[in-house]
Amino acid sequence: MGNLREKLERVKFKDILAIGTCVCAIPYALYLKKKRPDMWLICEDYNEARDNGYWLFKYIREQQPQQDVVYAINKKSVDYNRVKDLGEVIQYSSYKHWAYYLAASKNISSQKGGKPNAAVCYLLEVYGILKNTRVFLQHGVICNDMPWCYYENTKMRLFVCGALKEYNFIRDTYGYPEGYVKYLGLTRFDGLHDFKVKKNQVLVMPSWREWIATPTSKSKELDSDVKNFVSTDYYQHWNAVLNSEKIDKILKEYNLELIFYPHRNMQKYIEEFKTNSENITIADWKKYDVQGLLKESALLITDLSSIFMDFGYMRKPMIYYQFDMEKFRKGQYQQGYFEYKRDGFGPVCETLEELEKALEKLAKRNLQIEETYLEREKEFFPLWDTENCKRNYEAIKSLEK
């Protein structure tokens, strides 16, 4: 009851309005359910079509056209046309989205909150009011302990994993019934085999910080000045990277180009980052495709972003820059099965000086990965093919209606 009370306290006015829309959509949903009994509804974040949801939708429309499938996205999104050109699209969080959500035989998303309204749907689903078949494609390979993804907090019928060790960890600790968690590979991995690397491109992709992007009373204890982004450790450390004379020298000496692309949740602060280096580009998410950047880049520098898993899947080198691990573990994600220094796909740096040395070392190697890290990457992804979308589709198709 305590958890339910906490959830109810977070309900906002827009959520109350969503309840009304949900109720109004029931008659149309009943009609749809009868007319389209095996309709699948796919979505990601309301503004995006570039993750696992998109890749599954694309596969179905191109390889399994007999399957009735619809994609929900904001029609003002820069990604709208890429799904509109493939098939049926509906406006995210609209009356129609609610009707389709209630009627769909399968609700599929790369986001736990990928629904017309996350708060309302949580109450309907987790407490058994709405019994539908939900599939979690995931946003990335999980390497931390994330209690909100436990079965008691999702009631997902299918939880897709992208790596074997991740699968073992989630199956054994997240509380899902037998057979609900499957190692199928992430659908977007299908696009990570055919690529051409720009041998001089370095991609820097810091993850987000919950206490900065979405401050709460708990997280404010960790950073009392979240309203002033430029005063945070996060900003100061990453902006120092962009303005490091040593890094600028390395980039120029080895003819390297660096692209700085922070996590989507931190992109609202993108204009605060500055650099005088001609070899550094500060990237706005609207103008770049994440998978395209990952595929074409020769080296990745990140902190704790799970995007490093995609880079490791492509068997490329990386550097971890982790200056606030203790704060991160306390305020965001708890330690899971993955220990960076033991299991990571590259060196772990805690200071700017260490990062500079690691970058220079790799630059001298022409950005070629060390054998130790390459073997770790190969071992971590025993499924390494272009059948990920197919496996996901077949697993979803096999679920009872």
Stockholm file with secondary structure:
# STOCKHOLM 1.0

chainA/1-401         MGNLREKLERVKFKDILAIGTCVCAIPYALYLKKKRPDMWLICEDYNEARDNGYWLFKYIREQQPQQDVVYAINKKSVDYNRVKDLGEVIQYSSYKHWAYYLAASKNISSQKGGKPNAAVCYLLEVYGILKNTRVFLQHGVICNDMPWCYYENTKMRLFVCGALKEYNFIRDTYGYPEGYVKYLGLTRFDGLHDFKVKKNQVLVMPSWREWIATPTSKSKELDSDVKNFVSTDYYQHWNAVLNSEKIDKILKEYNLELIFYPHRNMQKYIEEFKTNSENITIADWKKYDVQGLLKESALLITDLSSIFMDFGYMRKPMIYYQFDMEKFRKGQYQQGYFEYKRDGFGPVCETLEELEKALEKLAKRNLQIEETYLEREKEFFPLWDTENCKRNYEAIKSLEK
#=GR chainA/1-401 SS CHHHHHHHHTCCHHHHHHHHHHHHHHHHHHHHHHHCTTCEEEESSTTCCSSHHHHHHHHHHHHCTTSCEEEEECTTSTTHHHHHTTSCEEETTSHHHHHHHHHCSEEEESSTTCSSCHHHHHHHHHTTSSCCCEEECCSSCCCEECGGGSGGGTCCSEEEESSHHHHHHHHHHSCCCTTSEEECCCGGGGGGSSCCCEEEEEEEECCCCHHHHSCCHHHHTTCTTTTSGGGSHHHHHHHHHHTCHHHHHHHHHTTCEEEECCCGGGGGGGGGCCCCCTTEEECCGGGCCHHHHHHHEEEEEESSCTHHHHHHHTTCCEEEECSCHHHHHHHTCEECSCCHHHHCSSCEECSHHHHHHHHHHHHHTTTCCCHHHHHHHHHHCSCCSSCHHHHHHHHHHTSCC
#=GC SS_cons         CHHHHHHHHTCCHHHHHHHHHHHHHHHHHHHHHHHCTTCEEEESSTTCCSSHHHHHHHHHHHHCTTSCEEEEECTTSTTHHHHHTTSCEEETTSHHHHHHHHHCSEEEESSTTCSSCHHHHHHHHHTTSSCCCEEECCSSCCCEECGGGSGGGTCCSEEEESSHHHHHHHHHHSCCCTTSEEECCCGGGGGGSSCCCEEEEEEEECCCCHHHHSCCHHHHTTCTTTTSGGGSHHHHHHHHHHTCHHHHHHHHHTTCEEEECCCGGGGGGGGGCCCCCTTEEECCGGGCCHHHHHHHEEEEEESSCTHHHHHHHTTCCEEEECSCHHHHHHHTCEECSCCHHHHCSSCEECSHHHHHHHHHHHHHTTTCCCHHHHHHHHHHCSCCSSCHHHHHHHHHHTSCC
//
